[in-house]
Amino acid sequence: METLNYNFTDSQKESCAVSLMRDAVEELSLREGISYEDALLRFTSSKVYEALFDYDTGIWRESPDYLLNLYDYCIS
């Protein structure tokens, strides 16, 4: 199997991470019945937030559902 090697810039990775975070925070807000701002504060206080912006983890490439599941796992 051939492996493709894409070279993304940090700016592109950041853009993906921010978009992913926004979608996951929106879902967290709806699920928990809290404001978007409160959900954002909860998320940005978590270790998942730090990992999302550590581009070596590759989390920035995942889906909002994956990110939210990771968040749930880390706070439990």
PQR file with spaces between the fields and no chain letter, atoms N, CA, C, O and H, PARSE charges and radii, in Angstrom:
ATOM       1  N    MET     1       0.828   -1.167    0.000 -0.4000 1.5000
ATOM       2  CA   MET     1       0.000    0.000    0.000 -0.0000 2.0000
ATOM       3  C    MET     1       0.884    1.245    0.000  0.5500 1.7000
ATOM       4  O    MET     1       1.851    1.334    0.756 -0.5500 1.4000
ATOM       5  N    GLU     2       0.544    2.185   -0.842 -0.4000 1.5000
ATOM       6  CA   GLU     2       1.306    3.419   -0.950 -0.0000 2.0000
ATOM       7  C    GLU     2       0.855    4.411    0.118  0.5500 1.7000
ATOM       8  O    GLU     2      -0.341    4.599    0.340 -0.5500 1.4000
ATOM       9  H    GLU     2      -0.242    2.113   -1.456  0.4000 1.0000
ATOM      10  N    THR     3       1.802    5.026    0.760 -0.4000 1.5000
ATOM      11  CA   THR     3       1.503    6.032    1.770 -0.0000 2.0000
ATOM      12  C    THR     3       1.761    7.410    1.190  0.5500 1.7000
ATOM      13  O    THR     3       2.837    7.679    0.655 -0.5500 1.4000
ATOM      14  H    THR     3       2.774    4.874    0.580  0.4000 1.0000
ATOM      15  N    LEU     4       0.771    8.277    1.299 -0.4000 1.5000
ATOM      16  CA   LEU     4       0.934    9.642    0.830 -0.0000 2.0000
ATOM      17  C    LEU     4       1.508   10.490    1.951  0.5500 1.7000
ATOM      18  O    LEU     4       1.110   10.366    3.109 -0.5500 1.4000
ATOM      19  H    LEU     4      -0.102    8.058    1.734  0.4000 1.0000
ATOM      20  N    ASN     5       2.443   11.345    1.594 -0.4000 1.5000
ATOM      21  CA   ASN     5       3.069   12.205    2.587 -0.0000 2.0000
ATOM      22  C    ASN     5       2.743   13.652    2.255  0.5500 1.7000
ATOM      23  O    ASN     5       3.345   14.242    1.357 -0.5500 1.4000
ATOM      24  H    ASN     5       2.767   11.445    0.654  0.4000 1.0000
ATOM      25  N    TYR     6       1.791   14.220    2.979 -0.4000 1.5000
ATOM      26  CA   TYR     6       1.420   15.609    2.778 -0.0000 2.0000
ATOM      27  C    TYR     6       2.217   16.478    3.741  0.5500 1.7000
ATOM      28  O    TYR     6       2.448   16.107    4.892 -0.5500 1.4000
ATOM      29  H    TYR     6       1.302   13.741    3.708  0.4000 1.0000
ATOM      30  N    ASN     7       2.618   17.600    3.267 -0.4000 1.5000
ATOM      31  CA   ASN     7       3.343   18.549    4.109 -0.0000 2.0000
ATOM      32  C    ASN     7       2.464   19.762    4.354  0.5500 1.7000
ATOM      33  O    ASN     7       2.411   20.680    3.535 -0.5500 1.4000
ATOM      34  H    ASN     7       2.430   17.902    2.332  0.4000 1.0000
ATOM      35  N    PHE     8       1.780   19.760    5.478 -0.4000 1.5000
ATOM      36  CA   PHE     8       0.917   20.868    5.843 -0.0000 2.0000
ATOM      37  C    PHE     8       1.719   21.902    6.620  0.5500 1.7000
ATOM      38  O    PHE     8       2.597   21.550    7.408 -0.5500 1.4000
ATOM      39  H    PHE     8       1.822   19.015    6.143  0.4000 1.0000
ATOM      40  N    THR     9       1.421   23.159    6.402 -0.4000 1.5000
ATOM      41  CA   THR     9       2.068   24.215    7.176 -0.0000 2.0000
ATOM      42  C    THR     9       1.405   24.304    8.547  0.5500 1.7000
ATOM      43  O    THR     9       0.291   23.816    8.740 -0.5500 1.4000
ATOM      44  H    THR     9       0.708   23.445    5.762  0.4000 1.0000
ATOM      45  N    ASP    10       2.089   24.922    9.483 -0.4000 1.5000
ATOM      46  CA   ASP    10       1.495   25.109   10.811 -0.0000 2.0000
ATOM      47  C    ASP    10       0.233   25.954   10.729  0.5500 1.7000
ATOM      48  O    ASP    10      -0.706   25.751   11.498 -0.5500 1.4000
ATOM      49  H    ASP    10       2.994   25.318    9.327  0.4000 1.0000
ATOM      50  N    SER    11       0.209   26.888    9.810 -0.4000 1.5000
ATOM      51  CA   SER    11      -0.978   27.724    9.627 -0.0000 2.0000
ATOM      52  C    SER    11      -2.172   26.886    9.171  0.5500 1.7000
ATOM      53  O    SER    11      -3.292   27.102    9.634 -0.5500 1.4000
ATOM      54  H    SER    11       0.971   27.053    9.185  0.4000 1.0000
ATOM      55  N    GLN    12      -1.942   25.946    8.279 -0.4000 1.5000
ATOM      56  CA   GLN    12      -3.011   25.058    7.819 -0.0000 2.0000
ATOM      57  C    GLN    12      -3.476   24.146    8.951  0.5500 1.7000
ATOM      58  O    GLN    12      -4.674   23.914    9.114 -0.5500 1.4000
ATOM      59  H    GLN    12      -1.032   25.771    7.903  0.4000 1.0000
ATOM      60  N    LYS    13      -2.540   23.637    9.720 -0.4000 1.5000
ATOM      61  CA   LYS    13      -2.884   22.778   10.857 -0.0000 2.0000
ATOM      62  C    LYS    13      -3.694   23.553   11.894  0.5500 1.7000
ATOM      63  O    LYS    13      -4.664   23.036   12.448 -0.5500 1.4000
ATOM      64  H    LYS    13      -1.567   23.826    9.588  0.4000 1.0000
ATOM      65  N    GLU    14      -3.291   24.785   12.150 -0.4000 1.5000
ATOM      66  CA   GLU    14      -4.019   25.616   13.106 -0.0000 2.0000
ATOM      67  C    GLU    14      -5.441   25.881   12.627  0.5500 1.7000
ATOM      68  O    GLU    14      -6.388   25.832   13.413 -0.5500 1.4000
ATOM      69  H    GLU    14      -2.502   25.205   11.700  0.4000 1.0000
ATOM      70  N    SER    15      -5.584   26.158   11.349 -0.4000 1.5000
ATOM      71  CA   SER    15      -6.910   26.406   10.783 -0.0000 2.0000
ATOM      72  C    SER    15      -7.810   25.184   10.954  0.5500 1.7000
ATOM      73  O    SER    15      -8.977   25.316   11.324 -0.5500 1.4000
ATOM      74  H    SER    15      -4.815   26.198   10.711  0.4000 1.0000
ATOM      75  N    CYS    16      -7.276   24.010   10.688 -0.4000 1.5000
ATOM      76  CA   CYS    16      -8.037   22.766   10.870 -0.0000 2.0000
ATOM      77  C    CYS    16      -8.390   22.557   12.339  0.5500 1.7000
ATOM      78  O    CYS    16      -9.517   22.183   12.662 -0.5500 1.4000
ATOM      79  H    CYS    16      -6.328   23.903   10.387  0.4000 1.0000
ATOM      80  N    ALA    17      -7.429   22.797   13.227 -0.4000 1.5000
ATOM      81  CA   ALA    17      -7.653   22.603   14.659 -0.0000 2.0000
ATOM      82  C    ALA    17      -8.735   23.544   15.184  0.5500 1.7000
ATOM      83  O    ALA    17      -9.592   23.133   15.966 -0.5500 1.4000
ATOM      84  H    ALA    17      -6.513   23.101   12.964  0.4000 1.0000
ATOM      85  N    VAL    18      -8.696   24.790   14.758 -0.4000 1.5000
ATOM      86  CA   VAL    18      -9.692   25.766   15.214 -0.0000 2.0000
ATOM      87  C    VAL    18     -11.081   25.388   14.713  0.5500 1.7000
ATOM      88  O    VAL    18     -12.055   25.450   15.463 -0.5500 1.4000
ATOM      89  H    VAL    18      -8.000   25.124   14.123  0.4000 1.0000
ATOM      90  N    SER    19     -11.169   25.000   13.455 -0.4000 1.5000
ATOM      91  CA   SER    19     -12.459   24.585   12.885 -0.0000 2.0000
ATOM      92  C    SER    19     -13.003   23.356   13.609  0.5500 1.7000
ATOM      93  O    SER    19     -14.189   23.288   13.929 -0.5500 1.4000
ATOM      94  H    SER    19     -10.378   24.950   12.845  0.4000 1.0000
ATOM      95  N    LEU    20     -12.136   22.402   13.858 -0.4000 1.5000
ATOM      96  CA   LEU    20     -12.509   21.186   14.576 -0.0000 2.0000
ATOM      97  C    LEU    20     -12.984   21.516   15.990  0.5500 1.7000
ATOM      98  O    LEU    20     -13.992   20.983   16.453 -0.5500 1.4000
ATOM      99  H    LEU    20     -11.173   22.457   13.598  0.4000 1.0000
ATOM     100  N    MET    21     -12.258   22.389   16.663 -0.4000 1.5000
ATOM     101  CA   MET    21     -12.626   22.771   18.022 -0.0000 2.0000
ATOM     102  C    MET    21     -13.985   23.463   18.044  0.5500 1.7000
ATOM     103  O    MET    21     -14.807   23.180   18.915 -0.5500 1.4000
ATOM     104  H    MET    21     -11.439   22.822   16.287  0.4000 1.0000
ATOM     105  N    ARG    22     -14.227   24.353   17.109 -0.4000 1.5000
ATOM     106  CA   ARG    22     -15.512   25.062   17.066 -0.0000 2.0000
ATOM     107  C    ARG    22     -16.679   24.091   16.918  0.5500 1.7000
ATOM     108  O    ARG    22     -17.699   24.220   17.596 -0.5500 1.4000
ATOM     109  H    ARG    22     -13.559   24.583   16.401  0.4000 1.0000
ATOM     110  N    ASP    23     -16.516   23.122   16.027 -0.4000 1.5000
ATOM     111  CA   ASP    23     -17.586   22.137   15.820 -0.0000 2.0000
ATOM     112  C    ASP    23     -17.794   21.273   17.063  0.5500 1.7000
ATOM     113  O    ASP    23     -18.931   20.998   17.447 -0.5500 1.4000
ATOM     114  H    ASP    23     -15.688   23.017   15.476  0.4000 1.0000
ATOM     115  N    ALA    24     -16.702   20.849   17.687 -0.4000 1.5000
ATOM     116  CA   ALA    24     -16.808   20.010   18.882 -0.0000 2.0000
ATOM     117  C    ALA    24     -17.415   20.792   20.048  0.5500 1.7000
ATOM     118  O    ALA    24     -18.224   20.249   20.801 -0.5500 1.4000
ATOM     119  H    ALA    24     -15.778   21.073   17.375  0.4000 1.0000
ATOM     120  N    VAL    25     -17.039   22.045   20.201 -0.4000 1.5000
ATOM     121  CA   VAL    25     -17.578   22.876   21.282 -0.0000 2.0000
ATOM     122  C    VAL    25     -19.063   23.138   21.058  0.5500 1.7000
ATOM     123  O    VAL    25     -19.841   23.155   22.012 -0.5500 1.4000
ATOM     124  H    VAL    25     -16.382   22.486   19.589  0.4000 1.0000
ATOM     125  N    GLU    26     -19.457   23.339   19.815 -0.4000 1.5000
ATOM     126  CA   GLU    26     -20.880   23.520   19.506 -0.0000 2.0000
ATOM     127  C    GLU    26     -21.668   22.279   19.916  0.5500 1.7000
ATOM     128  O    GLU    26     -22.736   22.387   20.519 -0.5500 1.4000
ATOM     129  H    GLU    26     -18.825   23.325   19.040  0.4000 1.0000
ATOM     130  N    GLU    27     -21.141   21.111   19.588 -0.4000 1.5000
ATOM     131  CA   GLU    27     -21.803   19.856   19.960 -0.0000 2.0000
ATOM     132  C    GLU    27     -21.837   19.684   21.480  0.5500 1.7000
ATOM     133  O    GLU    27     -22.847   19.244   22.029 -0.5500 1.4000
ATOM     134  H    GLU    27     -20.274   21.024   19.098  0.4000 1.0000
ATOM     135  N    LEU    28     -20.750   20.026   22.156 -0.4000 1.5000
ATOM     136  CA   LEU    28     -20.696   19.952   23.619 -0.0000 2.0000
ATOM     137  C    LEU    28     -21.745   20.878   24.236  0.5500 1.7000
ATOM     138  O    LEU    28     -22.420   20.506   25.196 -0.5500 1.4000
ATOM     139  H    LEU    28     -19.930   20.384   21.710  0.4000 1.0000
ATOM     140  N    SER    29     -21.875   22.057   23.693 -0.4000 1.5000
ATOM     141  CA   SER    29     -22.859   23.028   24.162 -0.0000 2.0000
ATOM     142  C    SER    29     -24.279   22.484   24.041  0.5500 1.7000
ATOM     143  O    SER    29     -25.067   22.571   24.983 -0.5500 1.4000
ATOM     144  H    SER    29     -21.327   22.359   22.913  0.4000 1.0000
ATOM     145  N    LEU    30     -24.594   21.930   22.895 -0.4000 1.5000
ATOM     146  CA   LEU    30     -25.930   21.372   22.667 -0.0000 2.0000
ATOM     147  C    LEU    30     -26.192   20.168   23.563  0.5500 1.7000
ATOM     148  O    LEU    30     -27.271   20.034   24.140 -0.5500 1.4000
ATOM     149  H    LEU    30     -23.954   21.859   22.130  0.4000 1.0000
ATOM     150  N    ARG    31     -25.205   19.304   23.671 -0.4000 1.5000
ATOM     151  CA   ARG    31     -25.353   18.079   24.453 -0.0000 2.0000
ATOM     152  C    ARG    31     -25.548   18.368   25.935  0.5500 1.7000
ATOM     153  O    ARG    31     -26.369   17.733   26.596 -0.5500 1.4000
ATOM     154  H    ARG    31     -24.328   19.413   23.202  0.4000 1.0000
ATOM     155  N    GLU    32     -24.793   19.324   26.451 -0.4000 1.5000
ATOM     156  CA   GLU    32     -24.836   19.628   27.882 -0.0000 2.0000
ATOM     157  C    GLU    32     -25.889   20.676   28.237  0.5500 1.7000
ATOM     158  O    GLU    32     -26.156   20.910   29.416 -0.5500 1.4000
ATOM     159  H    GLU    32     -24.125   19.840   25.914  0.4000 1.0000
ATOM     160  N    GLY    33     -26.484   21.302   27.234 -0.4000 1.5000
ATOM     161  CA   GLY    33     -27.477   22.336   27.490 -0.0000 2.0000
ATOM     162  C    GLY    33     -26.883   23.585   28.125  0.5500 1.7000
ATOM     163  O    GLY    33     -27.510   24.222   28.971 -0.5500 1.4000
ATOM     164  H    GLY    33     -26.267   21.111   26.277  0.4000 1.0000
ATOM     165  N    ILE    34     -25.669   23.928   27.711 -0.4000 1.5000
ATOM     166  CA   ILE    34     -24.982   25.106   28.245 -0.0000 2.0000
ATOM     167  C    ILE    34     -24.669   26.052   27.092  0.5500 1.7000
ATOM     168  O    ILE    34     -24.774   25.681   25.923 -0.5500 1.4000
ATOM     169  H    ILE    34     -25.160   23.410   27.023  0.4000 1.0000
ATOM     170  N    SER    35     -24.288   27.262   27.433 -0.4000 1.5000
ATOM     171  CA   SER    35     -23.960   28.228   26.386 -0.0000 2.0000
ATOM     172  C    SER    35     -22.678   27.810   25.662  0.5500 1.7000
ATOM     173  O    SER    35     -21.862   27.054   26.190 -0.5500 1.4000
ATOM     174  H    SER    35     -24.202   27.563   28.382  0.4000 1.0000
ATOM     175  N    TYR    36     -22.529   28.317   24.454 -0.4000 1.5000
ATOM     176  CA   TYR    36     -21.315   28.042   23.682 -0.0000 2.0000
ATOM     177  C    TYR    36     -20.092   28.540   24.455  0.5500 1.7000
ATOM     178  O    TYR    36     -19.056   27.876   24.484 -0.5500 1.4000
ATOM     179  H    TYR    36     -23.192   28.931   24.025  0.4000 1.0000
ATOM     180  N    GLU    37     -20.219   29.703   25.076 -0.4000 1.5000
ATOM     181  CA   GLU    37     -19.107   30.282   25.828 -0.0000 2.0000
ATOM     182  C    GLU    37     -18.700   29.389   26.995  0.5500 1.7000
ATOM     183  O    GLU    37     -17.509   29.194   27.238 -0.5500 1.4000
ATOM     184  H    GLU    37     -21.061   30.242   25.052  0.4000 1.0000
ATOM     185  N    ASP    38     -19.680   28.843   27.720 -0.4000 1.5000
ATOM     186  CA   ASP    38     -19.367   27.934   28.826 -0.0000 2.0000
ATOM     187  C    ASP    38     -18.719   26.649   28.318  0.5500 1.7000
ATOM     188  O    ASP    38     -17.777   26.140   28.927 -0.5500 1.4000
ATOM     189  H    ASP    38     -20.647   29.001   27.522  0.4000 1.0000
ATOM     190  N    ALA    39     -19.218   26.133   27.219 -0.4000 1.5000
ATOM     191  CA   ALA    39     -18.625   24.930   26.634 -0.0000 2.0000
ATOM     192  C    ALA    39     -17.198   25.206   26.182  0.5500 1.7000
ATOM     193  O    ALA    39     -16.314   24.366   26.351 -0.5500 1.4000
ATOM     194  H    ALA    39     -19.983   26.546   26.724  0.4000 1.0000
ATOM     195  N    LEU    40     -16.976   26.381   25.611 -0.4000 1.5000
ATOM     196  CA   LEU    40     -15.631   26.758   25.170 -0.0000 2.0000
ATOM     197  C    LEU    40     -14.678   26.856   26.358  0.5500 1.7000
ATOM     198  O    LEU    40     -13.534   26.409   26.278 -0.5500 1.4000
ATOM     199  H    LEU    40     -17.694   27.063   25.474  0.4000 1.0000
ATOM     200  N    LEU    41     -15.145   27.435   27.452 -0.4000 1.5000
ATOM     201  CA   LEU    41     -14.307   27.524   28.656 -0.0000 2.0000
ATOM     202  C    LEU    41     -13.970   26.142   29.202  0.5500 1.7000
ATOM     203  O    LEU    41     -12.831   25.889   29.596 -0.5500 1.4000
ATOM     204  H    LEU    41     -16.074   27.798   27.517  0.4000 1.0000
ATOM     205  N    ARG    42     -14.949   25.253   29.227 -0.4000 1.5000
ATOM     206  CA   ARG    42     -14.687   23.877   29.686 -0.0000 2.0000
ATOM     207  C    ARG    42     -13.651   23.204   28.790  0.5500 1.7000
ATOM     208  O    ARG    42     -12.697   22.590   29.267 -0.5500 1.4000
ATOM     209  H    ARG    42     -15.874   25.458   28.907  0.4000 1.0000
ATOM     210  N    PHE    43     -13.862   23.333   27.480 -0.4000 1.5000
ATOM     211  CA   PHE    43     -12.968   22.651   26.547 -0.0000 2.0000
ATOM     212  C    PHE    43     -11.549   23.199   26.623  0.5500 1.7000
ATOM     213  O    PHE    43     -10.586   22.432   26.648 -0.5500 1.4000
ATOM     214  H    PHE    43     -14.637   23.831   27.092  0.4000 1.0000
ATOM     215  N    THR    44     -11.417   24.524   26.661 -0.4000 1.5000
ATOM     216  CA   THR    44     -10.075   25.111   26.664 -0.0000 2.0000
ATOM     217  C    THR    44      -9.339   24.887   27.979  0.5500 1.7000
ATOM     218  O    THR    44      -8.131   25.116   28.057 -0.5500 1.4000
ATOM     219  H    THR    44     -12.199   25.146   26.641  0.4000 1.0000
ATOM     220  N    SER    45     -10.047   24.445   29.009 -0.4000 1.5000
ATOM     221  CA   SER    45      -9.414   24.114   30.286 -0.0000 2.0000
ATOM     222  C    SER    45      -8.967   22.655   30.345  0.5500 1.7000
ATOM     223  O    SER    45      -8.399   22.220   31.346 -0.5500 1.4000
ATOM     224  H    SER    45     -11.027   24.260   28.946  0.4000 1.0000
ATOM     225  N    SER    46      -9.218   21.912   29.292 -0.4000 1.5000
ATOM     226  CA   SER    46      -8.908   20.475   29.291 -0.0000 2.0000
ATOM     227  C    SER    46      -7.555   20.180   28.643  0.5500 1.7000
ATOM     228  O    SER    46      -7.000   20.996   27.907 -0.5500 1.4000
ATOM     229  H    SER    46      -9.679   22.266   28.478  0.4000 1.0000
ATOM     230  N    LYS    47      -7.052   18.998   28.941 -0.4000 1.5000
ATOM     231  CA   LYS    47      -5.803   18.541   28.326 -0.0000 2.0000
ATOM     232  C    LYS    47      -5.975   18.279   26.835  0.5500 1.7000
ATOM     233  O    LYS    47      -5.008   18.323   26.074 -0.5500 1.4000
ATOM     234  H    LYS    47      -7.502   18.335   29.539  0.4000 1.0000
ATOM     235  N    VAL    48      -7.200   18.010   26.426 -0.4000 1.5000
ATOM     236  CA   VAL    48      -7.480   17.750   25.011 -0.0000 2.0000
ATOM     237  C    VAL    48      -7.206   19.004   24.187  0.5500 1.7000
ATOM     238  O    VAL    48      -6.719   18.921   23.059 -0.5500 1.4000
ATOM     239  H    VAL    48      -7.985   17.975   27.044  0.4000 1.0000
ATOM     240  N    TYR    49      -7.519   20.155   24.754 -0.4000 1.5000
ATOM     241  CA   TYR    49      -7.240   21.419   24.066 -0.0000 2.0000
ATOM     242  C    TYR    49      -5.743   21.548   23.792  0.5500 1.7000
ATOM     243  O    TYR    49      -5.335   21.894   22.683 -0.5500 1.4000
ATOM     244  H    TYR    49      -7.914   20.222   25.670  0.4000 1.0000
ATOM     245  N    GLU    50      -4.941   21.272   24.794 -0.4000 1.5000
ATOM     246  CA   GLU    50      -3.486   21.336   24.626 -0.0000 2.0000
ATOM     247  C    GLU    50      -3.018   20.344   23.569  0.5500 1.7000
ATOM     248  O    GLU    50      -2.182   20.673   22.728 -0.5500 1.4000
ATOM     249  H    GLU    50      -5.273   20.991   25.695  0.4000 1.0000
ATOM     250  N    ALA    51      -3.554   19.142   23.612 -0.4000 1.5000
ATOM     251  CA   ALA    51      -3.154   18.109   22.654 -0.0000 2.0000
ATOM     252  C    ALA    51      -3.581   18.462   21.232  0.5500 1.7000
ATOM     253  O    ALA    51      -2.866   18.162   20.276 -0.5500 1.4000
ATOM     254  H    ALA    51      -4.234   18.875   24.295  0.4000 1.0000
ATOM     255  N    LEU    52      -4.739   19.096   21.092 -0.4000 1.5000
ATOM     256  CA   LEU    52      -5.231   19.483   19.770 -0.0000 2.0000
ATOM     257  C    LEU    52      -4.255   20.421   19.079  0.5500 1.7000
ATOM     258  O    LEU    52      -4.030   20.306   17.875 -0.5500 1.4000
ATOM     259  H    LEU    52      -5.319   19.340   21.869  0.4000 1.0000
ATOM     260  N    PHE    53      -3.677   21.345   19.830 -0.4000 1.5000
ATOM     261  CA   PHE    53      -2.762   22.322   19.244 -0.0000 2.0000
ATOM     262  C    PHE    53      -1.302   21.891   19.324  0.5500 1.7000
ATOM     263  O    PHE    53      -0.409   22.661   18.970 -0.5500 1.4000
ATOM     264  H    PHE    53      -3.860   21.439   20.809  0.4000 1.0000
ATOM     265  N    ASP    54      -1.052   20.665   19.786 -0.4000 1.5000
ATOM     266  CA   ASP    54       0.265   20.037   19.649 -0.0000 2.0000
ATOM     267  C    ASP    54       0.171   19.229   18.363  0.5500 1.7000
ATOM     268  O    ASP    54      -0.290   18.087   18.372 -0.5500 1.4000
ATOM     269  H    ASP    54      -1.777   20.040   20.073  0.4000 1.0000
ATOM     270  N    TYR    55       0.603   19.817   17.269 -0.4000 1.5000
ATOM     271  CA   TYR    55       0.343   19.243   15.950 -0.0000 2.0000
ATOM     272  C    TYR    55       0.980   17.876   15.741  0.5500 1.7000
ATOM     273  O    TYR    55       0.576   17.135   14.844 -0.5500 1.4000
ATOM     274  H    TYR    55       0.978   20.744   17.261  0.4000 1.0000
ATOM     275  N    ASP    56       1.969   17.536   16.556 -0.4000 1.5000
ATOM     276  CA   ASP    56       2.594   16.215   16.448 -0.0000 2.0000
ATOM     277  C    ASP    56       1.634   15.090   16.829  0.5500 1.7000
ATOM     278  O    ASP    56       1.836   13.946   16.420 -0.5500 1.4000
ATOM     279  H    ASP    56       2.298   18.137   17.284  0.4000 1.0000
ATOM     280  N    THR    57       0.593   15.395   17.604 -0.4000 1.5000
ATOM     281  CA   THR    57      -0.373   14.359   17.992 -0.0000 2.0000
ATOM     282  C    THR    57      -1.257   13.945   16.824  0.5500 1.7000
ATOM     283  O    THR    57      -1.773   12.828   16.796 -0.5500 1.4000
ATOM     284  H    THR    57       0.429   16.324   17.935  0.4000 1.0000
ATOM     285  N    GLY    58      -1.433   14.846   15.858 -0.4000 1.5000
ATOM     286  CA   GLY    58      -2.283   14.547   14.705 -0.0000 2.0000
ATOM     287  C    GLY    58      -3.771   14.660   14.985  0.5500 1.7000
ATOM     288  O    GLY    58      -4.588   14.356   14.117 -0.5500 1.4000
ATOM     289  H    GLY    58      -1.014   15.753   15.880  0.4000 1.0000
ATOM     290  N    ILE    59      -4.134   15.094   16.184 -0.4000 1.5000
ATOM     291  CA   ILE    59      -5.555   15.209   16.525 -0.0000 2.0000
ATOM     292  C    ILE    59      -6.251   16.220   15.623  0.5500 1.7000
ATOM     293  O    ILE    59      -7.446   16.088   15.357 -0.5500 1.4000
ATOM     294  H    ILE    59      -3.470   15.341   16.890  0.4000 1.0000
ATOM     295  N    TRP    60      -5.531   17.213   15.157 -0.4000 1.5000
ATOM     296  CA   TRP    60      -6.107   18.249   14.291 -0.0000 2.0000
ATOM     297  C    TRP    60      -6.698   17.665   13.008  0.5500 1.7000
ATOM     298  O    TRP    60      -7.470   18.340   12.328 -0.5500 1.4000
ATOM     299  H    TRP    60      -4.561   17.319   15.373  0.4000 1.0000
ATOM     300  N    ARG    61      -6.347   16.416   12.665 -0.4000 1.5000
ATOM     301  CA   ARG    61      -6.859   15.758   11.448 -0.0000 2.0000
ATOM     302  C    ARG    61      -8.133   14.964   11.693  0.5500 1.7000
ATOM     303  O    ARG    61      -8.720   14.440   10.746 -0.5500 1.4000
ATOM     304  H    ARG    61      -5.719   15.868   13.218  0.4000 1.0000
ATOM     305  N    GLU    62      -8.569   14.866   12.931 -0.4000 1.5000
ATOM     306  CA   GLU    62      -9.692   14.002   13.279 -0.0000 2.0000
ATOM     307  C    GLU    62     -11.038   14.716   13.134  0.5500 1.7000
ATOM     308  O    GLU    62     -11.100   15.879   12.734 -0.5500 1.4000
ATOM     309  H    GLU    62      -8.093   15.292   13.700  0.4000 1.0000
ATOM     310  N    SER    63     -12.103   14.001   13.463 -0.4000 1.5000
ATOM     311  CA   SER    63     -13.467   14.539   13.352 -0.0000 2.0000
ATOM     312  C    SER    63     -13.895   15.184   14.673  0.5500 1.7000
ATOM     313  O    SER    63     -13.293   14.923   15.715 -0.5500 1.4000
ATOM     314  H    SER    63     -12.053   13.056   13.788  0.4000 1.0000
ATOM     315  N    PRO    64     -14.932   16.024   14.633 -0.5600 1.5000
ATOM     316  CA   PRO    64     -15.461   16.589   15.880  0.2800 2.0000
ATOM     317  C    PRO    64     -15.933   15.509   16.858  0.5500 1.7000
ATOM     318  O    PRO    64     -15.755   15.652   18.067 -0.5500 1.4000
ATOM     319  N    ASP    65     -16.528   14.442   16.348 -0.4000 1.5000
ATOM     320  CA   ASP    65     -16.969   13.347   17.226 -0.0000 2.0000
ATOM     321  C    ASP    65     -15.787   12.703   17.938  0.5500 1.7000
ATOM     322  O    ASP    65     -15.859   12.409   19.131 -0.5500 1.4000
ATOM     323  H    ASP    65     -16.673   14.326   15.366  0.4000 1.0000
ATOM     324  N    TYR    66     -14.709   12.485   17.208 -0.4000 1.5000
ATOM     325  CA   TYR    66     -13.502   11.910   17.808 -0.0000 2.0000
ATOM     326  C    TYR    66     -12.987   12.825   18.916  0.5500 1.7000
ATOM     327  O    TYR    66     -12.656   12.369   20.010 -0.5500 1.4000
ATOM     328  H    TYR    66     -14.651   12.723   16.239  0.4000 1.0000
ATOM     329  N    LEU    67     -12.926   14.121   18.618 -0.4000 1.5000
ATOM     330  CA   LEU    67     -12.420   15.083   19.592 -0.0000 2.0000
ATOM     331  C    LEU    67     -13.297   15.115   20.839  0.5500 1.7000
ATOM     332  O    LEU    67     -12.784   15.171   21.957 -0.5500 1.4000
ATOM     333  H    LEU    67     -13.195   14.492   17.729  0.4000 1.0000
ATOM     334  N    LEU    68     -14.588   15.081   20.657 -0.4000 1.5000
ATOM     335  CA   LEU    68     -15.505   15.100   21.797 -0.0000 2.0000
ATOM     336  C    LEU    68     -15.409   13.804   22.604  0.5500 1.7000
ATOM     337  O    LEU    68     -15.490   13.840   23.831 -0.5500 1.4000
ATOM     338  H    LEU    68     -15.004   15.035   19.749  0.4000 1.0000
ATOM     339  N    ASN    69     -15.240   12.677   21.944 -0.4000 1.5000
ATOM     340  CA   ASN    69     -15.044   11.409   22.657 -0.0000 2.0000
ATOM     341  C    ASN    69     -13.753   11.437   23.466  0.5500 1.7000
ATOM     342  O    ASN    69     -13.707   10.940   24.591 -0.5500 1.4000
ATOM     343  H    ASN    69     -15.174   12.648   20.947  0.4000 1.0000
ATOM     344  N    LEU    70     -12.713   12.014   22.892 -0.4000 1.5000
ATOM     345  CA   LEU    70     -11.444   12.146   23.600 -0.0000 2.0000
ATOM     346  C    LEU    70     -11.604   13.066   24.810  0.5500 1.7000
ATOM     347  O    LEU    70     -11.066   12.791   25.882 -0.5500 1.4000
ATOM     348  H    LEU    70     -12.750   12.418   21.978  0.4000 1.0000
ATOM     349  N    TYR    71     -12.331   14.139   24.634 -0.4000 1.5000
ATOM     350  CA   TYR    71     -12.627   15.065   25.736 -0.0000 2.0000
ATOM     351  C    TYR    71     -13.370   14.324   26.854  0.5500 1.7000
ATOM     352  O    TYR    71     -13.001   14.428   28.024 -0.5500 1.4000
ATOM     353  H    TYR    71     -12.768   14.363   23.762  0.4000 1.0000
ATOM     354  N    ASP    72     -14.407   13.584   26.492 -0.4000 1.5000
ATOM     355  CA   ASP    72     -15.183   12.834   27.487 -0.0000 2.0000
ATOM     356  C    ASP    72     -14.305   11.843   28.241  0.5500 1.7000
ATOM     357  O    ASP    72     -14.417   11.710   29.460 -0.5500 1.4000
ATOM     358  H    ASP    72     -14.707   13.499   25.542  0.4000 1.0000
ATOM     359  N    TYR    73     -13.439   11.156   27.523 -0.4000 1.5000
ATOM     360  CA   TYR    73     -12.543   10.176   28.136 -0.0000 2.0000
ATOM     361  C    TYR    73     -11.601   10.857   29.136  0.5500 1.7000
ATOM     362  O    TYR    73     -11.357   10.340   30.226 -0.5500 1.4000
ATOM     363  H    TYR    73     -13.348   11.264   26.533  0.4000 1.0000
ATOM     364  N    CYS    74     -11.084   12.009   28.752 -0.4000 1.5000
ATOM     365  CA   CYS    74     -10.101   12.694   29.596 -0.0000 2.0000
ATOM     366  C    CYS    74     -10.700   13.335   30.840  0.5500 1.7000
ATOM     367  O    CYS    74     -10.005   13.510   31.841 -0.5500 1.4000
ATOM     368  H    CYS    74     -11.282   12.429   27.867  0.4000 1.0000
ATOM     369  N    ILE    75     -11.979   13.685   30.790 -0.4000 1.5000
ATOM     370  CA   ILE    75     -12.572   14.308   31.983 -0.0000 2.0000
ATOM     371  C    ILE    75     -13.240   13.288   32.899  0.5500 1.7000
ATOM     372  O    ILE    75     -13.679   13.631   33.997 -0.5500 1.4000
ATOM     373  H    ILE    75     -12.543   13.543   29.977  0.4000 1.0000
ATOM     374  N    SER    76     -13.318   12.040   32.453 -0.4000 1.5000
ATOM     375  CA   SER    76     -13.980   11.027   33.292 -0.0000 2.0000
ATOM     376  C    SER    76     -13.012   10.375   34.259  0.5500 1.7000
ATOM     377  O    SER    76     -13.407    9.504   35.035 -0.5500 1.4000
ATOM     378  H    SER    76     -12.962   11.762   31.561  0.4000 1.0000
